[in-house]
């Protein structure tokens, strides 16, 4: 939450650099280095959280990742 607040402050005060290279340096300084991604995703990489249905008729602010299953008609 603090990082989000600081990011909004930097953007609203126009302190974010204009060029992509300068932005990348700024983000690396602010967020730290990137973690290398493994070549393959495995089941034991994260804790399992059961899927929960949500109501599509109201805003959903409690979730960061939404999964959707669909079929082509």
Secondary structure, 3 states (H helix, E strand, C coil): CHHHHHHHHHHHCCCCCCCHHHHHHHHHHHHCCCCCCCCCCCHHHCCCCCCCCCCCCCCCCCCCCCCCCCCCC
